[in-house]
């Protein structure tokens, strides 16, 4: 089949990400003797600068990785928790039935800084200054404004001008969005990082990194955040509210490690973040589709109509379970959800026509409970937004489907997959003197008691961020992921099927036409969903799309190259490989 680029093959190291400048920075670190973790951290900080509409310092960093010394996958949790003042009662007293999608009330503890630094300290080899210098350089000296940055700023320029003057000062040029291709700078952010480095200089690499972590969570950054959150500011509820995040919340939290959720299928083991993310939804889809293995097929690198239908119907079942069961609670019945017996019983619900119902299951005999907001509200009947996986931004700053991704593998055998997000320039007002804003991941909580994803202090929201690691015969060989909010674990399924069923290489698997369902509630404010909706790239073929419509799917043709921003790296047979998504024309893989 035609591919937009070659699959890269080499022996030294590979970096794939959603922006060429980040990939180049990561490769520069590998060339300078760094390992995959050093490179990922350098690339991650560059992405905070050059894709500010997709992630930022106030966001979060979940990662999954394996080291050259230990092939066992591990998860790094750089996802901050809800503040101590974030109670359902407080939000209900404000007259809210959902956490606003933009503004200060949706802020969780910023996790990106501590997450990246924890990875660097424990698994990297470089000093902090050596990996941060690339991002500081772009923030101070400038980087090109890719089209989506001005488009995003233009969408919220009125709100910036009317309600968020600190954001207007940082992002508007004479009251308007900057021009595409113009040189953007963020000297305030460069100064923040430079000050953190200055306050953290120490005798050893590890001591310096820990000092920088404290300078953030217990020093001037936390003080500025605490002060700024006390001022009521406009949010997507249409009113002004003060935040609840405090410096004490930041001081109490640290990034941590945990075990992944895994399933084994054939000679593959697929590892994902646990159920405080949506990661297990990919595992459930894979298990469900095992029951239809003989019906899955690709022709000339393109999935058949039957394959797409089965994938969509299995996605609906997996994501219905996500709504009922996933969250940062100790009693998620994950063993039941990921059992083959449960998958077989659920697979029996897949019919030859599209389901229009949201049907969570009863793992281990437990009865599911959906949020009342879902059961008591009519679903949306038409999707007014774009379907590209790029940021969908309302005029009030509410945003969905916006993230970045990085995969790195090195010659030693280290492999890491990271999906940073949050702290989007459009999501929350810029904090004076720091050059960044807070994240709004708290919008994923429900303001209803008793649910796995109910808002509570100290709890992680059930995030959509979902990097992947796959092992073959027990050896970690493949890291992959994509931005895209709720679509992440559907577009990754497209990649997985193309690679494992279609037999395509990494680049061909990324280039292969993709699809997703919108038939379950969005994780983002205002939580809309579209029963029966199947969004598909036209390259699946006119006959395939027509057949899917005959089978009852509400097919939305997204155009030929619209869905997903996948990247991937692999190792095996003495070679390192990488590929990146051509959609959007800014993701690149590099390596040698």
VENPEUR-V679812 format. One record per pair of residues at least 12 apart in sequence whose ideal C-beta (glycine too) atoms are under 6 Angstrom apart, sorted by the first residue. I is the first residue (numbers start at 1). J is the second residue. D is the distance in whole Angstrom. If there is no record, write none. Layout:
i=I j=J d=D
i=I j=J d=D
This chain:
i=1 j=300 d=5
i=1 j=301 d=3
i=1 j=508 d=6
i=3 j=507 d=5
i=3 j=508 d=5
i=3 j=511 d=5
i=4 j=511 d=5
i=4 j=582 d=4
i=5 j=507 d=6
i=7 j=505 d=5
i=7 j=506 d=5
i=7 j=507 d=4
i=7 j=577 d=6
i=7 j=579 d=5
i=8 j=578 d=5
i=8 j=589 d=5
i=8 j=591 d=5
i=9 j=575 d=5
i=9 j=577 d=5
i=10 j=576 d=5
i=10 j=591 d=5
i=10 j=592 d=4
i=12 j=411 d=5
i=12 j=592 d=5
i=13 j=30 d=4
i=13 j=410 d=5
i=13 j=411 d=6
i=13 j=591 d=6
i=14 j=409 d=5
i=14 j=569 d=5
i=14 j=576 d=5
i=14 j=578 d=4
i=14 j=591 d=3
i=15 j=27 d=5
i=15 j=39 d=6
i=15 j=408 d=5
i=15 j=590 d=6
i=16 j=407 d=5
i=16 j=567 d=4
i=16 j=569 d=6
i=16 j=578 d=5
i=16 j=580 d=5
i=16 j=589 d=4
i=17 j=43 d=5
i=17 j=406 d=4
i=18 j=404 d=5
i=18 j=405 d=5
i=18 j=565 d=5
i=18 j=587 d=5
i=19 j=50 d=5
i=19 j=51 d=6
i=19 j=586 d=5
i=20 j=588 d=4
i=21 j=46 d=6
i=21 j=50 d=5
i=22 j=43 d=4
i=22 j=46 d=4
i=22 j=47 d=5
i=23 j=588 d=5
i=23 j=590 d=5
i=25 j=42 d=5
i=25 j=43 d=5
i=25 j=46 d=5
i=25 j=134 d=4
i=26 j=39 d=4
i=26 j=42 d=6
i=26 j=43 d=4
i=26 j=408 d=6
i=27 j=590 d=5
i=29 j=42 d=5
i=34 j=125 d=6
i=34 j=126 d=5
i=35 j=125 d=6
i=35 j=410 d=5
i=35 j=414 d=5
i=36 j=408 d=4
i=36 j=409 d=6
i=36 j=410 d=4
i=36 j=414 d=4
i=36 j=416 d=5
i=37 j=119 d=6
i=37 j=123 d=4
i=37 j=124 d=4
i=38 j=124 d=4
i=38 j=125 d=6
i=38 j=126 d=4
i=38 j=131 d=6
i=39 j=408 d=5
i=40 j=406 d=5
i=40 j=408 d=5
i=40 j=416 d=5
i=40 j=418 d=6
i=41 j=116 d=5
i=41 j=120 d=5
i=41 j=131 d=5
i=42 j=131 d=4
i=42 j=134 d=5
i=43 j=406 d=5
i=44 j=116 d=6
i=44 j=420 d=5
i=45 j=132 d=6
i=45 j=135 d=4
i=46 j=134 d=5
i=46 j=135 d=5
i=47 j=404 d=5
i=49 j=135 d=5
i=49 j=138 d=5
i=49 j=139 d=5
i=50 j=143 d=5
i=51 j=404 d=5
i=52 j=425 d=5
i=53 j=149 d=5
i=53 j=152 d=4
i=53 j=391 d=6
i=53 j=424 d=6
i=53 j=425 d=6
i=54 j=402 d=5
i=54 j=403 d=6
i=54 j=404 d=5
i=55 j=404 d=5
i=55 j=420 d=5
i=55 j=421 d=5
i=56 j=423 d=3
i=56 j=436 d=5
i=57 j=112 d=6
i=57 j=423 d=6
i=57 j=436 d=4
i=58 j=110 d=5
i=58 j=423 d=3
i=58 j=436 d=5
i=58 j=437 d=5
i=58 j=438 d=4
i=58 j=439 d=5
i=59 j=112 d=5
i=59 j=421 d=5
i=59 j=422 d=3
i=59 j=423 d=3
i=59 j=439 d=5
i=60 j=78 d=6
i=60 j=79 d=4
i=60 j=111 d=4
i=60 j=112 d=6
i=60 j=422 d=5
i=61 j=78 d=3
i=61 j=112 d=5
i=61 j=115 d=4
i=61 j=116 d=6
i=61 j=420 d=5
i=62 j=79 d=6
i=62 j=273 d=6
i=62 j=419 d=6
i=62 j=465 d=5
i=63 j=76 d=4
i=63 j=418 d=4
i=64 j=260 d=6
i=64 j=417 d=5
i=64 j=467 d=5
i=64 j=469 d=5
i=65 j=416 d=4
i=66 j=415 d=6
i=66 j=476 d=4
i=67 j=414 d=5
i=68 j=412 d=4
i=68 j=413 d=4
i=68 j=414 d=5
i=71 j=475 d=6
i=71 j=476 d=5
i=73 j=260 d=5
i=73 j=271 d=4
i=73 j=469 d=5
i=74 j=257 d=6
i=75 j=258 d=5
i=75 j=260 d=5
i=75 j=273 d=5
i=76 j=119 d=6
i=76 j=257 d=6
i=77 j=256 d=5
i=77 j=258 d=6
i=78 j=111 d=4
i=78 j=115 d=2
i=78 j=255 d=5
i=79 j=111 d=5
i=79 j=460 d=5
i=79 j=463 d=6
i=80 j=108 d=4
i=80 j=109 d=3
i=80 j=110 d=6
i=80 j=111 d=4
i=80 j=253 d=6
i=81 j=109 d=6
i=81 j=253 d=6
i=81 j=458 d=5
i=81 j=459 d=6
i=81 j=460 d=5
i=82 j=108 d=6
i=82 j=457 d=6
i=82 j=459 d=5
i=83 j=244 d=5
i=83 j=245 d=5
i=83 j=249 d=4
i=84 j=249 d=6
i=84 j=457 d=5
i=85 j=244 d=4
i=86 j=244 d=5
i=86 j=455 d=6
i=86 j=457 d=6
i=88 j=447 d=5
i=88 j=455 d=5
i=91 j=447 d=5
i=98 j=525 d=6
i=99 j=442 d=5
i=99 j=443 d=5
i=99 j=445 d=6
i=100 j=235 d=4
i=100 j=236 d=4
i=100 j=237 d=5
i=101 j=236 d=5
i=101 j=398 d=4
i=101 j=443 d=5
i=101 j=525 d=3
i=102 j=235 d=6
i=102 j=236 d=4
i=102 j=396 d=6
i=102 j=397 d=3
i=102 j=398 d=5
i=102 j=427 d=5
i=102 j=440 d=6
i=103 j=235 d=2
i=104 j=229 d=6
i=104 j=233 d=6
i=104 j=243 d=3
i=105 j=235 d=6
i=105 j=241 d=5
i=106 j=440 d=4
i=106 j=442 d=4
i=106 j=443 d=4
i=107 j=243 d=5
i=107 j=245 d=5
i=107 j=438 d=4
i=108 j=441 d=5
i=108 j=442 d=5
i=109 j=249 d=5
i=109 j=250 d=6
i=109 j=253 d=5
i=113 j=216 d=5
i=114 j=213 d=6
i=114 j=254 d=6
i=114 j=255 d=5
i=115 j=255 d=4
i=117 j=209 d=5
i=117 j=213 d=5
i=118 j=255 d=4
i=121 j=206 d=5
i=121 j=209 d=4
i=127 j=205 d=5
i=128 j=208 d=6
i=128 j=209 d=5
i=128 j=212 d=6
i=129 j=197 d=6
i=132 j=193 d=6
i=136 j=190 d=5
i=136 j=193 d=5
i=139 j=186 d=5
i=139 j=189 d=5
i=139 j=190 d=4
i=140 j=187 d=6
i=140 j=190 d=4
i=142 j=183 d=4
i=142 j=185 d=5
i=143 j=184 d=6
i=144 j=181 d=6
i=145 j=178 d=5
i=145 j=180 d=6
i=145 j=182 d=5
i=145 j=184 d=5
i=146 j=586 d=6
i=147 j=180 d=5
i=148 j=390 d=6
i=150 j=177 d=4
i=150 j=178 d=6
i=150 j=180 d=5
i=152 j=391 d=6
i=152 j=393 d=5
i=152 j=426 d=6
i=153 j=171 d=5
i=153 j=177 d=4
i=154 j=177 d=4
i=155 j=393 d=4
i=156 j=397 d=5
i=156 j=426 d=5
i=157 j=177 d=6
i=159 j=396 d=6
i=159 j=397 d=6
i=160 j=172 d=6
i=163 j=234 d=4
i=164 j=429 d=4
i=166 j=429 d=5
i=166 j=430 d=4
i=166 j=432 d=5
i=167 j=429 d=5
i=167 j=430 d=5
i=170 j=430 d=5
i=171 j=425 d=6
i=186 j=435 d=5
i=188 j=435 d=3
i=189 j=435 d=3
i=189 j=436 d=6
i=192 j=434 d=5
i=192 j=435 d=6
i=196 j=212 d=5
i=196 j=215 d=5
i=199 j=215 d=4
i=200 j=212 d=4
i=200 j=215 d=6
i=217 j=250 d=5
i=217 j=251 d=5
i=218 j=251 d=5
i=222 j=247 d=4
i=222 j=250 d=4
i=223 j=247 d=6
i=224 j=431 d=6
i=224 j=433 d=6
i=224 j=434 d=5
i=226 j=246 d=5
i=226 j=247 d=4
i=228 j=431 d=5
i=229 j=243 d=3
i=229 j=245 d=5
i=230 j=242 d=6
i=233 j=429 d=5
i=236 j=396 d=4
i=236 j=398 d=5
i=260 j=272 d=6
i=261 j=274 d=5
i=261 j=280 d=5
i=263 j=283 d=5
i=263 j=287 d=6
i=263 j=338 d=6
i=265 j=286 d=6
i=267 j=472 d=6
i=267 j=473 d=5
i=268 j=470 d=6
i=268 j=472 d=6
i=269 j=471 d=4
i=270 j=470 d=5
i=271 j=469 d=5
i=275 j=326 d=4
i=275 j=332 d=4
i=275 j=334 d=6
i=276 j=328 d=4
i=276 j=460 d=5
i=277 j=463 d=5
i=277 j=466 d=6
i=278 j=322 d=5
i=278 j=464 d=5
i=278 j=466 d=6
i=278 j=489 d=6
i=279 j=466 d=5
i=281 j=318 d=5
i=281 j=319 d=6
i=281 j=322 d=5
i=281 j=489 d=5
i=282 j=489 d=4
i=282 j=492 d=6
i=283 j=338 d=6
i=284 j=318 d=4
i=285 j=314 d=5
i=285 j=315 d=6
i=285 j=318 d=5
i=285 j=493 d=5
i=287 j=343 d=4
i=288 j=314 d=4
i=288 j=343 d=5
i=288 j=347 d=5
i=289 j=314 d=5
i=291 j=344 d=6
i=291 j=347 d=4
i=292 j=310 d=5
i=296 j=501 d=5
i=298 j=502 d=3
i=301 j=504 d=6
i=301 j=508 d=6
i=301 j=512 d=5
i=302 j=513 d=6
i=305 j=544 d=4
i=305 j=547 d=4
i=305 j=548 d=6
i=308 j=515 d=6
i=309 j=551 d=6
i=312 j=517 d=5
i=312 j=534 d=6
i=313 j=350 d=5
i=315 j=490 d=5
i=315 j=517 d=5
i=316 j=355 d=6
i=316 j=517 d=6
i=316 j=519 d=5
i=317 j=346 d=5
i=319 j=520 d=4
i=320 j=358 d=5
i=320 j=359 d=5
i=320 j=360 d=4
i=321 j=337 d=6
i=321 j=360 d=5
i=321 j=361 d=6
i=323 j=370 d=6
i=324 j=360 d=4
i=324 j=368 d=4
i=324 j=370 d=6
i=326 j=462 d=5
i=327 j=452 d=3
i=327 j=453 d=4
i=327 j=462 d=5
i=328 j=459 d=5
i=328 j=460 d=4
i=329 j=452 d=5
i=333 j=363 d=4
i=333 j=364 d=5
i=333 j=366 d=6
i=336 j=363 d=3
i=336 j=364 d=4
i=337 j=363 d=5
i=342 j=363 d=5
i=346 j=361 d=5
i=353 j=551 d=5
i=353 j=552 d=4
i=354 j=532 d=5
i=354 j=551 d=6
i=354 j=552 d=4
i=354 j=553 d=4
i=356 j=531 d=4
i=356 j=532 d=5
i=371 j=446 d=5
i=371 j=448 d=6
i=371 j=451 d=6
i=372 j=448 d=6
i=374 j=521 d=5
i=379 j=529 d=5
i=379 j=531 d=5
i=380 j=528 d=4
i=380 j=530 d=6
i=383 j=530 d=5
i=387 j=535 d=5
i=387 j=558 d=4
i=388 j=562 d=5
i=389 j=401 d=5
i=389 j=484 d=4
i=389 j=487 d=6
i=389 j=564 d=6
i=393 j=426 d=5
i=397 j=426 d=5
i=397 j=427 d=6
i=398 j=525 d=5
i=399 j=424 d=6
i=399 j=426 d=6
i=399 j=427 d=6
i=400 j=485 d=5
i=400 j=524 d=4
i=401 j=484 d=5
i=401 j=485 d=4
i=402 j=424 d=6
i=403 j=419 d=6
i=403 j=421 d=4
i=403 j=483 d=4
i=404 j=420 d=5
i=405 j=419 d=5
i=405 j=481 d=5
i=405 j=482 d=6
i=405 j=483 d=6
i=405 j=567 d=6
i=406 j=418 d=5
i=407 j=479 d=4
i=407 j=567 d=5
i=407 j=568 d=6
i=407 j=569 d=4
i=409 j=569 d=4
i=409 j=571 d=5
i=409 j=576 d=5
i=415 j=476 d=5
i=415 j=479 d=5
i=417 j=467 d=4
i=417 j=468 d=6
i=417 j=469 d=6
i=417 j=479 d=4
i=417 j=481 d=5
i=418 j=467 d=6
i=419 j=465 d=4
i=419 j=467 d=5
i=419 j=481 d=5
i=421 j=465 d=5
i=422 j=439 d=3
i=422 j=441 d=5
i=423 j=436 d=6
i=423 j=437 d=6
i=423 j=439 d=5
i=427 j=440 d=4
i=428 j=440 d=6
i=441 j=461 d=5
i=442 j=461 d=6
i=443 j=525 d=5
i=444 j=461 d=4
i=444 j=462 d=6
i=444 j=523 d=5
i=445 j=461 d=5
i=464 j=485 d=5
i=464 j=486 d=6
i=464 j=488 d=6
i=464 j=523 d=5
i=466 j=488 d=5
i=466 j=489 d=5
i=467 j=481 d=4
i=468 j=480 d=5
i=468 j=481 d=6
i=468 j=492 d=6
i=477 j=570 d=5
i=477 j=571 d=6
i=477 j=572 d=5
i=478 j=570 d=5
i=479 j=569 d=5
i=480 j=568 d=4
i=482 j=564 d=5
i=482 j=565 d=5
i=482 j=566 d=4
i=483 j=565 d=5
i=486 j=522 d=6
i=486 j=523 d=5
i=487 j=516 d=5
i=490 j=516 d=4
i=491 j=514 d=5
i=491 j=564 d=4
i=494 j=514 d=4
i=495 j=509 d=5
i=495 j=566 d=5
i=498 j=512 d=4
i=506 j=568 d=5
i=506 j=577 d=6
i=506 j=579 d=4
i=507 j=579 d=4
i=510 j=566 d=5
i=510 j=579 d=5
i=510 j=581 d=5
i=513 j=537 d=4
i=513 j=539 d=4
i=513 j=540 d=5
i=514 j=537 d=6
i=514 j=563 d=4
i=514 j=564 d=5
i=515 j=536 d=4
i=516 j=535 d=5
i=517 j=534 d=6
i=518 j=530 d=4
i=518 j=533 d=4
i=519 j=531 d=5
i=519 j=533 d=6
i=532 j=554 d=4
i=533 j=554 d=5
i=534 j=553 d=4
i=534 j=555 d=5
i=535 j=556 d=5
i=535 j=558 d=5
i=537 j=558 d=6
i=537 j=560 d=6
i=537 j=562 d=6
i=537 j=563 d=6
i=538 j=557 d=5
i=538 j=559 d=6
i=538 j=560 d=5
i=539 j=560 d=5
i=561 j=583 d=5
i=565 j=581 d=5
i=565 j=584 d=6
i=565 j=587 d=6
i=566 j=581 d=5
i=567 j=580 d=4
i=567 j=587 d=6
i=578 j=591 d=5
